[in-house]
Amino acid sequence: MEAYRHAEHTEDELALEVIRRAGDILTRSAYFELRRVTSTYHHGVLMLRGRVSSRYIKQVAQELTGRIQGVQSVVNEIEVRAASESGREGKGAETAISVHPTTPADAAGDDSSKKG
């Protein structure tokens, strides 16, 4: 029974150390938004959660934390959202373009249709 408690205690210590190291690595990253990513660890698996603005930054988080001693695999549950957080599902850092229909007169700069 004592050996079981010791093994459990050691696993808890390892989990705390891995989570601390993941936080340190993400905080020191050149990508500011990685500072908001959180992690949990259980039996060799590091789970990442949070939101970033691109798939690339999501992958950077996984690559950086996957090198931590004790991490056997990374489950990357980071969401990719547009930086504007406009309420629609973002698919990366793509820019939203608003298209407004114009009439031929608008395109030619003709103001004759406007009454003032």
C-alpha positions as CSV (number, residue, x, y, z in Angstrom):
1,M,0.0,0.0,0.0
2,E,2.9,2.4,0.9
3,A,4.5,1.8,-2.5
4,Y,1.2,2.7,-4.3
5,R,1.0,5.9,-2.4
6,H,4.6,6.8,-3.2
7,A,4.0,6.1,-6.9
8,E,0.9,8.2,-6.9
9,H,2.7,11.0,-5.1
10,T,5.5,10.8,-7.7
11,E,3.0,11.0,-10.5
12,D,1.4,14.1,-9.0
13,E,4.8,15.7,-8.6
14,L,5.6,14.9,-12.3
15,A,2.3,16.3,-13.4
16,L,2.9,19.6,-11.5
17,E,6.4,19.9,-13.0
18,V,5.2,19.2,-16.5
19,I,2.4,21.8,-16.2
20,R,4.8,24.3,-14.8
21,R,7.3,23.8,-17.6
22,A,4.6,24.0,-20.2
23,G,3.4,27.3,-18.8
24,D,6.9,28.7,-18.7
25,I,7.6,27.6,-22.3
26,L,4.4,29.1,-23.6
27,T,4.8,32.3,-21.6
28,R,8.3,32.9,-23.0
29,S,7.2,32.2,-26.6
30,A,7.4,35.1,-29.1
31,Y,3.7,34.5,-29.7
32,F,1.9,36.6,-27.1
33,E,-1.4,34.7,-27.4
34,L,0.2,31.4,-26.3
35,R,0.3,32.9,-22.8
36,R,-3.4,32.2,-22.6
37,V,-3.1,28.5,-23.4
38,T,-3.6,26.2,-20.4
39,S,-2.5,22.6,-19.9
40,T,-3.3,19.5,-17.9
41,Y,-1.2,16.4,-17.6
42,H,-2.0,12.8,-16.8
43,H,0.1,9.7,-17.3
44,G,2.3,11.0,-20.1
45,V,-0.4,12.9,-21.9
46,L,-0.3,16.7,-22.0
47,M,-3.6,18.4,-23.0
48,L,-3.5,21.9,-24.3
49,R,-6.6,24.2,-24.3
50,G,-7.2,27.8,-25.2
51,R,-7.7,30.0,-28.3
52,V,-5.3,31.3,-30.9
53,S,-5.7,33.2,-34.1
54,S,-4.0,30.7,-36.5
55,R,-3.4,27.0,-37.2
56,Y,0.3,27.8,-37.3
57,I,0.4,29.2,-33.7
58,K,-1.7,26.2,-32.6
59,Q,1.0,23.9,-34.0
60,V,3.8,26.0,-32.4
61,A,2.2,25.4,-29.0
62,Q,2.2,21.6,-29.6
63,E,5.8,21.5,-30.9
64,L,7.1,23.5,-28.0
65,T,5.4,21.5,-25.3
66,G,5.9,18.1,-26.9
67,R,9.6,18.3,-26.1
68,I,9.1,18.4,-22.3
69,Q,10.6,15.5,-20.4
70,G,7.8,13.2,-19.3
71,V,5.4,14.1,-22.2
72,Q,4.7,11.1,-24.4
73,S,1.9,12.7,-26.4
74,V,0.1,16.0,-26.7
75,V,-3.6,16.3,-27.1
76,N,-4.0,19.7,-28.8
77,E,-7.5,21.1,-28.1
78,I,-6.6,24.7,-28.8
79,E,-9.3,26.4,-30.8
80,V,-8.4,28.5,-33.8
81,R,-10.5,31.7,-33.9
82,A,-10.3,34.9,-35.9
83,A,-8.5,37.6,-34.0
84,S,-11.5,39.8,-34.1
85,E,-13.7,37.3,-32.2
86,S,-16.7,38.6,-34.2
87,G,-18.9,35.7,-33.0
88,R,-18.6,33.5,-36.1
89,E,-16.4,30.4,-36.1
90,G,-12.9,31.3,-37.2
91,K,-10.8,29.0,-39.3
92,G,-7.5,30.8,-38.9
93,A,-6.0,34.2,-39.3
94,E,-7.8,34.8,-42.6
95,T,-9.1,38.3,-43.1
96,A,-12.8,38.7,-43.5
97,I,-13.7,40.7,-46.6
98,S,-17.0,42.5,-46.9
99,V,-18.3,42.9,-50.5
100,H,-20.8,45.6,-51.2
101,P,-22.6,45.5,-54.5
102,T,-22.2,48.5,-56.7
103,T,-24.1,49.8,-59.7
104,P,-22.3,50.8,-62.9
105,A,-23.0,54.5,-61.9
106,D,-21.2,53.9,-58.5
107,A,-18.2,52.3,-60.2
108,A,-17.9,55.3,-62.6
109,G,-18.2,57.8,-59.8
110,D,-21.5,59.2,-61.1
111,D,-23.4,61.0,-58.3
112,S,-26.5,61.7,-60.4
113,S,-28.5,59.0,-58.6
114,K,-28.0,60.8,-55.3
115,K,-30.4,63.6,-54.3
116,G,-29.2,66.1,-51.9
